[in-house]
Amino acid sequence: MAADSPLFLGFDFSTQQLKVVAMDADLKVVHQDNVQFDSELPEFRTHGGVHIHADRLTVTSPVLMWVKALDLLLDKMKGAGFDFSRVTALSGSGQQHGSVYWRRGAVQTLRQLDPDKSLHELLQLCFSSAACPVWMDSSSSLQCEQLQEAAGGELSLAYITGSKAYERFTGNQIAKLQQSRPQEYQDTERISLVSSFAASLFLGDYAAIDYSDGSGMNLLDIRTRSWSEICLEATAPHLDRLLGDPQPSSSILGPVSSYFVSRFGFCPDCRVVSFTGDNP
């Protein structure tokens, strides 16, 4: 393989670890690595990558653990001599149904990241909720009932969104947050899925939720591929502003953030492609 041939990176923010694979244009794997959350980031005190709360229903992961894991993974790759300048494009996936809540003003921080500092240092104050609900959470039964009633029943909701209401689905988790911790919701300027959160880190701006991962939220009208007004209104106020417009899963979101160019040597022309859920 030529020393300057293009490479492509794929990241997976799963429940227990963050993984990366690098491929060449022939889909040959040329590098792979991972960070195990429990063992390599013990300061977050997770078990299986999560915190199970006292009610045994609420299950969350610390958002800064995911951020610090990316710092560690990229440092590992740099230490192994990986040539980031050859990366033409990157994309990835995230555990489906997890959600991240960006604090007001966080986008300005994302756009002006200091390459002399780690992402973990820079983003400490960027999240209105430090604990992110994940797919194992089953604490939003009340919100599921409320959503189904607003939509006209299970079948009506399934016709719109593809599924009846499930506790782990992000719409119901957002409704629970807004009802139980309204100040955190009020302090939020953007809600991401784990997939679009990860893409946002690389983009240096808020990344759109893709159609595929977005279809597992009980919020997306799967026929129009836009947010359902009925579901938005039943979930939380002004929710459309916090979600942004969904985009096709193959969308090129833009060039990689200058932070990664300066800190790790990425090519400025490297493209960030929409991330999606781990199931799709």
C-alpha positions in Angstrom: 0.0 0.0 0.0 1.3 3.4 -0.9 2.4 5.5 2.0 0.1 8.3 0.9 -3.0 6.3 0.0 -6.3 7.4 1.6 -7.6 5.9 4.8 -11.1 5.9 6.3 -11.9 5.8 10.1 -14.9 4.2 11.7 -15.7 4.8 15.4 -18.2 2.9 17.6 -19.3 4.4 20.9 -20.9 1.3 22.4 -22.0 0.6 25.9 -18.8 -0.9 27.3 -16.1 0.5 25.1 -15.1 2.9 22.4 -13.6 1.2 19.3 -11.9 2.4 16.1 -11.1 0.7 12.8 -9.1 2.2 10.0 -9.5 0.9 6.4 -7.9 1.6 3.1 -9.9 2.1 -0.2 -10.0 -1.7 -0.7 -11.7 -2.1 2.7 -8.6 -3.7 4.2 -8.3 -3.1 7.9 -5.0 -1.4 8.6 -5.4 -0.4 12.2 -7.8 -1.0 15.1 -7.9 -0.2 18.8 -10.3 0.3 21.7 -10.8 1.9 25.1 -12.6 -0.2 27.8 -14.6 2.2 30.0 -14.6 0.2 33.3 -10.9 -0.7 33.3 -9.2 2.2 31.5 -11.4 5.0 32.9 -12.0 3.7 36.5 -12.5 7.2 37.9 -16.0 7.2 36.4 -16.9 4.1 38.5 -19.0 2.4 35.9 -19.9 -1.3 35.7 -20.4 -2.5 32.2 -20.1 1.1 31.1 -23.1 2.3 33.0 -24.5 3.4 36.4 -27.5 1.6 37.6 -29.4 3.8 40.0 -31.1 2.9 43.3 -34.5 2.4 41.7 -33.0 -0.3 39.4 -34.9 1.3 36.5 -32.7 4.4 35.8 -29.5 3.5 33.9 -27.1 6.2 32.8 -23.6 6.8 31.5 -21.4 9.8 32.3 -21.1 11.9 29.1 -17.6 13.1 30.1 -16.5 9.4 30.2 -17.2 9.2 26.5 -15.3 12.4 25.8 -12.3 11.3 27.8 -12.4 7.9 26.1 -12.0 9.7 22.7 -9.0 11.6 24.1 -7.4 8.4 25.2 -8.2 6.5 22.0 -6.7 9.1 19.7 -3.6 9.4 22.0 -3.2 5.7 21.7 -3.3 5.9 17.9 -0.9 8.8 17.8 1.5 6.9 20.1 1.3 3.9 17.7 2.4 6.1 14.8 -1.0 6.2 13.0 -0.8 8.8 10.2 -4.0 10.9 10.6 -3.1 13.1 7.6 -4.1 10.2 5.3 -7.6 10.0 6.6 -10.0 11.1 3.9 -13.3 10.6 5.8 -14.6 9.4 9.1 -17.9 8.2 10.4 -19.2 5.9 13.1 -22.0 4.6 15.3 -23.3 5.0 18.8 -25.3 2.8 21.2 -28.8 3.4 20.1 -31.3 5.3 22.4 -28.7 7.1 24.4 -29.1 10.9 24.6 -26.8 13.8 25.4 -27.9 17.3 26.6 -25.7 20.2 25.6 -25.8 23.3 27.8 -26.6 26.7 26.5 -23.4 28.2 24.9 -21.7 24.9 24.4 -21.7 25.3 20.6 -19.3 28.3 21.0 -16.9 26.1 22.9 -17.1 23.4 20.2 -16.3 25.9 17.5 -13.3 27.3 19.4 -11.5 24.3 20.9 -7.9 24.9 22.1 -5.7 22.2 20.5 -3.3 22.5 23.4 -5.9 21.0 25.8 -7.8 17.7 25.9 -11.5 17.5 24.9 -12.2 16.4 28.4 -10.7 19.6 29.8 -12.4 21.8 27.3 -16.0 20.3 27.5 -16.3 20.0 31.3 -19.0 22.6 31.5 -20.8 21.9 28.2 -23.5 19.6 29.4 -26.7 20.4 31.2 -27.0 16.8 32.4 -23.8 14.9 33.3 -25.6 11.6 33.3 -27.0 10.4 30.0 -29.9 7.9 29.9 -29.0 4.9 27.8 -30.8 1.9 26.1 -30.9 -0.1 29.4 -33.1 2.6 31.1 -36.7 1.6 31.8 -37.8 4.5 34.1 -40.1 6.4 31.7 -43.3 4.3 31.7 -45.4 7.3 32.7 -44.1 9.2 29.7 -44.7 6.3 27.4 -48.4 6.2 28.5 -48.7 10.0 28.0 -47.2 9.8 24.5 -49.4 7.0 23.4 -52.5 8.7 24.7 -51.6 11.9 22.8 -51.0 9.9 19.6 -54.3 8.1 19.8 -53.0 4.7 21.1 -50.3 2.2 20.5 -51.2 1.5 16.9 -51.5 5.1 15.9 -48.1 5.9 17.4 -46.6 2.9 15.7 -48.1 4.1 12.4 -46.3 7.4 12.8 -43.0 6.4 14.3 -42.7 2.7 13.5 -43.0 1.6 17.1 -45.3 1.8 20.1 -43.8 3.7 23.0 -40.7 2.2 24.6 -39.1 3.4 27.9 -35.6 3.5 26.4 -36.6 5.5 23.3 -35.2 9.1 23.5 -38.5 11.0 23.2 -39.8 9.4 26.4 -36.4 10.0 28.1 -36.6 13.7 27.1 -40.2 14.0 28.5 -39.0 12.5 31.8 -36.1 14.9 32.0 -38.4 17.9 31.3 -40.9 16.8 33.8 -38.6 15.7 36.6 -35.6 18.1 36.2 -37.1 21.1 34.3 -34.1 23.4 35.0 -31.8 21.0 33.2 -34.1 21.0 30.2 -34.3 24.8 30.4 -30.5 25.0 30.3 -30.3 22.7 27.2 -29.7 24.2 23.8 -29.3 21.0 21.8 -30.2 17.3 22.4 -28.0 14.7 20.6 -28.2 11.0 20.3 -24.9 9.3 21.2 -24.2 9.0 17.4 -24.8 12.7 16.6 -22.9 13.7 19.8 -19.9 11.8 18.6 -20.1 13.4 15.2 -20.4 16.8 16.8 -17.1 16.3 18.6 -15.3 15.7 15.3 -17.3 18.4 13.4 -16.7 21.1 16.0 -20.4 22.0 15.7 -23.7 20.4 16.3 -24.2 17.4 14.0 -27.6 16.4 12.7 -29.4 13.3 13.9 -29.6 10.9 10.9 -32.8 9.3 9.7 -31.9 5.8 10.8 -30.9 6.4 14.4 -33.6 9.1 14.6 -36.3 6.5 13.8 -35.7 4.9 17.2 -36.8 7.9 19.2 -40.7 7.7 19.1 -40.4 11.2 17.5 -39.7 10.8 13.8 -42.5 10.4 11.3 -41.0 7.6 9.3 -42.9 8.4 6.1 -42.0 12.1 5.9 -38.6 11.7 7.6 -39.3 14.8 9.7 -40.2 15.2 13.4 -43.9 14.4 14.1 -45.7 17.5 15.4 -48.0 15.3 17.5 -45.1 13.6 19.2 -43.0 16.8 19.7 -45.9 18.6 21.4 -46.6 15.6 23.6 -43.0 15.3 24.7 -41.6 18.7 25.6 -41.9 22.4 24.7 -39.8 23.9 21.8 -38.4 20.4 21.2 -37.9 21.0 17.5 -35.4 23.7 18.2 -33.3 21.4 20.4 -33.3 18.5 18.0 -32.4 20.3 14.7 -33.5 18.9 11.4 -32.8 15.2 10.7 -30.6 14.3 7.7 -30.0 11.3 5.5 -27.6 8.8 7.0 -25.1 9.3 4.2 -24.8 13.1 4.6 -21.4 14.7 4.6 -21.7 17.0 7.5 -18.5 19.1 6.8 -14.8 19.1 7.3 -13.2 17.8 10.5 -12.7 20.5 13.2 -9.5 22.5 13.1 -8.9 21.1 16.6 -8.1 17.7 15.2 -6.0 19.1 12.5 -3.8 20.9 14.9 -3.7 18.4 17.7 -3.5 15.1 15.8 -2.5 16.1 12.3 -5.7 15.3 10.4 -6.0 16.7 6.9 -8.1 19.8 6.8 -10.1 18.3 3.9 -11.1 15.2 5.9 -14.8 14.8 5.8 -17.1 13.9 8.7 -20.0 11.7 7.5 -23.2 11.3 9.6 -22.9 8.8 12.4 -25.8 6.4 13.1 -27.0 3.9 15.7 -25.2 0.7 16.4 -28.3 -1.4 15.4 -28.6 0.1 11.9 
